[in-house]
Amino acid sequence: MTENRDYLLESLNQRFGYGSFLPSQREIIGNVLNRRDSLVVMPTGSGKSICYQLPSLFLNQLTLVVSPLIALMKDQVDVLQSRGFRAAFINSTMEVAEQHKVQEAARQGALNILYVAPERLVTPSFQSLVLDIKPGLVAIDEAHCISEWGHDFRPDYRKLQFLRPSLPDTTLIALTATATERVRDDILRQLEIPGATRFVTSFNRPNLIYDIRPKRNSLASLIGLLQKIGSGSAIVYCQSRQQTEDLAQRLSNYDLPALAYHAGLSAEDRRRAQDRFMGGQISIVVATIAFGMGIDKPDVRLVVHYDLPRSIEGYYQETGRAGRDGQPSNCVLFFSYRDKSQQDFFIRKIADSAERANAEKRLNLMVKYCQIRSCRRQFLLNYFGEAWPCDNCGSCDSCHRAAGQLDYGREFDGTELAQKIMSAIIKTGERFGANHITGVLRGGHASRVMELGHNNLSVYGIARDISANDLKDAIDQLVDIGLVGRNTDGLPVLSLTAEGRGFIKNPRKVTLVKREGSEEKPVKTAAQAADYDEALFEKLRRLRKKIADESNLPAFVIFHDSTLYQMASKMPTSLPELARIPGVGPTKLQRYGNQFVAVITNHTTEGGGVYT
């Protein structure tokens, strides 16, 4: 199909408004059009969906997309229809008559693309329909769900094994953003396509800034972060449904309107929250991991993990929802060993021993990521089997600290404090965590301290002049430098390491850090650094919102913020000039061009800007 290469680029520009392919997209599309099976592993925001959407225009048969994202199917189809695709979906939210209508359209060849959930596809009646239609391409999105070694195994995905033997002439493409080498092998084994061409692009998201913070005063820290997102949006992840509702309410009380999103809400409430977030009516969502898969919102400037994620894969996928427009965006995780203990509690309830061991391994690696002082980007990429040649990425808290871009605090001689902490650990029998040790050292009156008689120990109250947070911080640092050990299998009990016992016998100077604050030096986005007219940008945003509301589409489907910034910078006052702006393809130029040119022209003639 090499003769279609120019047609591919033309279609990419006309349908999506892009002037060039992202890395590997053209090769993947060529592989599909040459009827070869594919496994695609590409990070969130790198354009996986185009790899099956664009080929559907060149196939004379249906493209069937298997996706677990029922809540997003309508949005995805609406966007495709706005781009001229003959697209539809079938899921449980539709009336039976409507489902039959879509099935008949598929049978008659009236569709390019049909979205369906895996649980629907594996029913006998729908399998019969698929065998009759014989789709030219089946795209399996979120393909890691088929593997028990993945972080989000779903049994219905395992039933997709029927596809290859039942449809030997149909091309299969499996796509995921998160899959280790072991998971990739398992995906191909389960789908019975061992000879599929593998496309594994870089997992690096250079515009994302990774930041791990101690979970202390986390609400105040979160409020500070949210107050800095400007016109962007934010997703805050929590582990429990109740916490999402409580935190959303607390943020709203601080004039930061937020919506909760979790699987316990009704389908209508989830849909309403999602629509308001995607449409820009609300900029903050506090959610469980039920929210986010398939979310294509380009202006998410902040993703916060208020609780510890269960796995590196989940963390990577969730942080990947930030900065899809390529602009600098922050990914902040508040870490505490209490969260780790809570996760351990639930893991111990897993009946299957192999599944339990796998969950323990994933969680321990997540904790290790939070503990390291070296480059976090390097750790993430190495986890997915990608080499990262340098030790300083320049965009994580560890590397900011090493470069002096993070106010980490002042160093002090912590030898005496280390001796006090380690003595308290020994005298309480090396059976307690940081909270209890801190309580003993500060002379606290907690019932547990009193019941155990720890108020009678010689170490009781010997550090009452030091705040609880500073003591816990010092304990963390003693763990980091190897004098104190912390159990990661169950309760986070503190004990002395062999090196720590040597220190007690022969003390040496220990340098600790008094953290004065952890505020990064501000990082300007490309838009903030660019020379653009802010007043015009706001006018263009208002026009975009008006068009989006009238069309019942998310605002970014009209134009991304990055495109509006370019308009506000270049100030095109004719359609040919507007056509040269990245992100303005022929279809969007025809639909919206005159309205945007009119706003820009009025702005420049009113003296709001000078066109050069």
N, C-alpha and C positions, 0 to 999 in steps of 0.2 A: 504493500500500500504506500510505497514511498512517494508515488505521484501525488498523494493527498497532502504532502507536508505543507505546501503553501495554503491549501484550503484549510488546514488545521489552524494555522496562524490567523487567517482571515476570520474563521469562525470564533476563535478565542477572542479576537478584538470585537467582533460584532455582538457576540452573546454575553461576554463577560467584561468587556471594556479594557482588557489587558493588552499591552503592546508586545509582550514577550512571554515565553514560558518560564516557569520557575525550574530550578534544577531537577532533572530526571522526568519532568512531566511529559515532554515530547517522546522520550524513549519508552515510557510506560504506555502511552497512548498508541504508539507504533506497534508495540508488542501485542496489545489488545486487538488492534485492527488486523494484525497478521495471525490472529486466532491462536495465540499462545497464552497459556495460563500464567498468572502473575501473583507474586506475593509482594505487597507494597508496605514498607515500614517507613513512615514519614512523620515528623513531629506535627503536633497541632498547629494549624495555621499555615501549613506549607502547600496546601492545594490538593489534597488527596481526592476530593470529590470530583474535581475536573477530570481526573484520570479515567472515570467511567461516564461522567455526564457528557463530555465532549464526544467520545466515540459513539454514543447513542445516536448522534445525528447522522453518522455515516454507515450505520448498520441497517439492514433491511428487516431486522427482527427486533423484538422487544428487549430492552435492558431491564432486568429485574434486580432491584436493590434490596438486600436483606439488611434491616437495621433494627436495633432494639429501641430506637428513640421514637416511640409512638407519639409522645407529646410534641415532638418537633416536626413530624411528617408534614402537617399542613403548611407550616412555615416554609419548609424546604420546597414543597411543591409549588406554593404561591410564588416563591422567588424564581423557580425554573419557568413557570408559566409567564412571568413578567419578562423573561428573557427569550420567549418564543418557543419553548419546549412544549411538546405534547406530553405532559406529566400528570400522574395521578397517584393516589395512595389508597390502600385498603387497611383498615384497622378496626378495633372493637368500638371505637367512638362513633362509627357511622351506622345509620339505619340499614337494615337488611336490603331494602330496595336499592339504596344508593350503592351498596357493595356489589349487588348483581349488575348494576349499570356499568360500574367500572370494570368488572370482570368481562362483560360483553365487549366493551371498548377494547380491552386487551386482546380478546379472542379475534376481533375483527381487524386488528392491526392498526388501530387508531391512536396508539400511544408510542412514544419513544421510551419512556421510563415509567416504571411502576414500583413504588415503595411498599414493602410488606415486612411485618415483624416475623422473627423466626418461628414463634409459636403458631402463627397463622400458616406459614409455609409448610410446616411439617404435618398439618392435618391431611387426612386422606383426600378430602374433597378438593382442597387447593392443590395438592400434589397432582391430582388428576388434571386440573386446569393447566398446570405448568407443563405437564407431559404433552398435552394437546397443543399448546402454544409453541413449545420448543424455543425458548428465548435464545437469542444470539449471544447474550452476555449475562452472567449472574455476578453481581458485585456483592461481596460479603463484607459489610462495614463492621468496625469494632471486632475484628476477627480473633483477637486474643481471647474473647469470651468462649471460644471452642476448646481452649486448653486448660486442663486442670492445674497446669503449672503457672498459668497466668494469674493476675491479681483479681479478676472479675469473672470467674468461670460461671457459665450459665448452661444448665443441662439441655435446654432446647437447641442451643447451638450445636451440641454434639450430634443431634439428630439430622444435621445437614449433611451427614455422610452419604445420604441417598443421592445427592446431586450428581456426582461423577458417574456412578454406574447407570443411573437412570437417564442422564443427558450427556452421552459420550461426545456429542458434537458441539456442545455448548462451551464457550470460553468462560473460565472462572477467574475472578480477580479477588483476592483477599486483602483487606486493608486494615491497618492498625497504626496507632501512634506510639504504642508501648509494647515492645516484645523483645525479650532477651533472646539469645541464640537458641536456647533450649525451647522456648515458647514458639519461635519461628519453625523449628523442626517439627514440633508437635502439631502446629496448624496445618502444615502440608501433609503430615501423616493422617490426621483426622479427615481432611478433605479428599484424601487419596489423589493428590496431585504432586507427587514427589519431584517431578521434573519441572515444576513451575520455575519461571525466571524470577530471581529474587532482586528486588530493588530496595536497598537499605540506604537512605540518605543520612546525612549528619543529624544527630539528635541535638546539636547545639542550637540554642535560641539566643543569639548574641545580644538581643535587646532586652532580655529579662535580667533583672538584678535580684539575686538570691540573698536572703537575710534571715538568720536564725536569732531569735531573741529569747532571753529567759522569760518565763511566764510569771512575771511579777508586775503588778500595776498594769495588767494587760488591757483593761478597759480604757484607761487613760491613754495608753500607747496607741490603741486602736483608733480612738477618737482623733488623736493627733494625725495619724496616717490618713484617715478618711477626709479630714479637713483640707488635705493638700492635693486631692485628686482633681480639683478644678472642674472642667466640663466633662471629664471622663467618668467612668463607672467602676464599681468594685464588687467583688464577690468575697464573702466571708464564710469559710467552711467550719462547721461544728460537727461533733460526732452524734449528738442526740437531737431528737425533734424538739423536745422541750427547751433545750438551750437556744435553738434557732429563734424560737418565739420570744423567749426572755430577752435575748441580746438585741433582737430587732426592736423590741419595745424600748429598751434602755437607750439605744442609739437615737430612736425617734424623740425621746425625751430631751436629748441634747441637740435638737434641731438638725438631726441627720436622718431624714426620713428613710426608713428601711423596711423591706418586706421579708417575711419568713417564707421559706420554701422547703417542704419535706414530703416524703411519700405518704404521710398520714393525712394530708390535706385532700379535700375532694378534687376530682379532676378539674372541675370548673375553677376552683380557687388556685390550683397550680397553673392552669392556663392563664388566668387573669394576671397572676404575679409575673409569669414569663412574658406575657404581652406588654405589660407596663415597663418591664426592664428592657426588653428589646426595642420598644418604641421610644424609650428615653424619658418616659413620665416619672420613672423612679431610677435612681442611679446606684442604689445599694441593695443587694440581696444577701440575706444571711441564710445559709442553706446547708443541708446535709449533702452527701455525695450523690443524692438523687438528682441534683441539679447540675447541669453543665455539659453533659455529653452531647456533642453536636451543636452547642451554642456557638454561633458565628457572629459575635459582636466585636467589631474591630477596636473599640475604644476602651476596653477594660484596662485601666491603668494600675489596678491593685488587686492582687489575690492574696487573701490572708487565711492561713490555717490557724484558727483559734485553738484547735486541739491537734494532737499528734496524729498524722495520717497512719494508716495501717501498713503501707508499703511504699517503696521508692516509686514503683510504677504508678500507683494512685496519685502520689504527690506530683510526679512529673506531668501526668495527664491533667491534673487540676491546675497547676501553675501555668500550663500551656494555654489556658484560656485568657491569659493576659497578653496584651501587646500584639494582637493578631495583625495590626496595621503596620507593624515594624517599628513603632515608636517605643522609647524606653519605658518600661513598666516594672513595678516592684512586686516581688513575691516574698511575703513575710510569714514566718512560722514561729508561733510562740511555743516554746518547748518546756515541758516539766516532766520530772520522773513520776509524778502522781498520774499523769495521763498514761505513761507507759504501764504503770501498775494496773490501771483500769483496763487497758487493752489486754494485758496478761490474763486478767480475770475472765474475760469473755473467751479468750483463746483456749483456756483450760476446759471450757465447756464443750469444745468441739469433740464429737464422739470419735470420728475417724482419726486414727493415729497419724496416718500419712498427711492428711489435710492439716491436722494440728501442728505437726512438725514444720510443714511448709509455711504456715501462718507465723509461727514463732521465728523462723529464719527471716522472713520478710520484715517483721517488726524489729528484730534486732539490727538488721541492716539500716532501717530507717533511723533508729536511735544512734547508730554509729555515725550516720550522716550529720545528725544534729550535734554530735560531740566533737567532730574533727575541727582542728584549727587551720587546716590547709584548705586549698581552693575547693569550694563546693562544686563548682562547674566541672572540675576535673573528676571529682568523685562520681557525679551523675553520669558523665559520658563514659567513664571507665566501666560503670555498672552495666551499661548497655553494650559494652564491647567496643567502644570507640576510643581511640587514643587521643589524648589532649596533650600537645607537646610542651606547653609552658606551665609553670607553677603559679602564675598570677594572671587571672582572667581580667582583673580590673573591674569586675562588676558582681562581686559577692561580698558579704560582710567580712569574711576572712581576708580577702585581698584588699579591700578598702582599708582594713585595719593595718595591714602590712605596709600600705602605701601612705599611711597617715591621713587617709580620707575619712576615718571614723574616729570620733573622740572617745577613745577607749578608756581614758582615765589616767591617773598618775600612779607611778610605781612607788612602792614603799617596802621597807624591810618587814616582811611578814613572818619572820622566824618565831617570834613569841606567840603570835596568833596561831600559827600552825601547831605549835606545841600544845596550846590550850585545846584546840579542836581535836587533835589526835589523842590527847590524854582523856578527853571526855568520851571519845569512841571506845577506848580501851576500858575505862572504868565502868561503862554501862554494858560491857560484855560483847561489844561488836554485834549487837542484835537490833539496832535501830537505824532509822533513816535520818535525813537532814533536819526535818521538823523537830523531832524529839531532841536531837543533839543541840540544836539551836535553843530550844526551850530550857534545857539544863544549863547551858552556858550563860543564858541571860537571866537565870533565876526565876523562871516562869512558874506559875502555880497551876498548870494543867493537871487534871485529875490523874492522868497516867503517870506523870512525873512524881506526884505525891504518893500514889499507891505503891509504886515500886521503890520508894525510899530514896529516889535519886536526888531529892532535896538535901539529903544528908551527906552526899559525896563532896569530896574536897574541891571538885571542879564546878560545883553548883554556884552560879552567879558570878564566875570569874571574868565574864565578858559582857556584863550587863550594860556597859557603856557603848556597846556596838549594836547597831540595828540588826533586826532579824534578817533583813534582805542582804546586808553586807556580810553577815556570817554565812548565809547560804551561798553567797557569791564566792566567798573564800573557800568554802568546802568544795564547790565546783572546780575551782582552780587547783586545789590539792588533788582532786581526781584527775584533772587534765595533766598535771606534771608527774603523776604516778606514785604519789605518797599514800594516797587513800584509794581504796577500791570501792566500787558501788555495784551491788548485785544487779544484773539485768535479767535474771530468770526468776520472776516473781516480785516480791517486795524489794524496793531499792535500799537494802540494808548496807550500811557503811562498815568497812573494816580496813585495817592497815595492810598495805602490801608489804612484800619482803623489803622493798626499798624504804618504806615508811618505818618499819621496825628498826632498820639500820639507822634511820634518822633519829629515832627516839634515843638510841644508845649513843650515837655520835652526831649531835646536831650540827648542821651547816646553815649558812645563810639561805633563806628562802625569800625570793622576791615575788610579791603579790601586787595586784593592781586594784586600786580603789576606783571604781567606776563612777566618774562624775556625770556621765550621760552617754547615750548611744545614738546621737543624731548624726546622720550622714550629712556631708556637704551636699547641697542641692544639686541635682542632676537635671540639666535643661533637656527637654525634648527637642527633637529637630524642629517641631513647629514653633516652640517658644524661642528657639535660637534664630529662626528664619525671619526675614524682613517681610512682614505681611501686615495688612490693614485689619486691625482687630475689629473695628466697627463694621467693615464690610463682611468679615468672617461671620459675625453675629447675624447680619442680615441674611446671608446665605444659609445659615443654620435654620433660621426661622422659615425661610422659603422651603427648605428641604423637609422640615417637620410638617408644614402645611400640605405639601404634595404627598408625603408618607401617610398622613392621617386620611386624606381623601382617597388614597389608593389602598388603604388598609394593609400597608407594608411597613416593615421596620425601616427606620430612617436611613440606615447605612446601605440598604439596597438601592436607594436613589443615588447617593454618592457617599463615599467614605469621608471622614474628617480630613484625611490627608489630601484628598482631591479638593476639598473646600479651601484648605490652607493654600494650595497652589493657585486656586482661582483668586483668593484674596491677595496673593503676592504678585501674580502676573497680570491680573485684571483684564482678561480678554473681553473685548467689546464687540466681537463678531463671532459667528458660528465657526468659521475656519480657525480662528485663534483659539476658541474654546476646545476644538477638536484636538489641539496639540497638548492639552493638559492630560497628564497620566491619569487613567481611570475613567476617562470620557470616551467611550466607544461610540460607533455609529448609531446603535440602538438608543442609547441614553441621550445622545446628541439630538436625535430626532424627537424623542419624547419630552425632554426637559430643557433642551438647549436654549430655546427662545426665552423662557422664563428667567433662567440664570443670567443670560446676557443682558436682559432688561434691567435686572437688579444692579448688576455691575455698572452698566452704562449710566443709570440714574445716579448711582453713588459717585461716580467720577465727575459727572457734569454738575452735581451739587457741590463740588469742592471737597468731597470726602476722600479723594485720592487723585493722584495724577498718573495717567497711563503713559508708560514709557516703553 
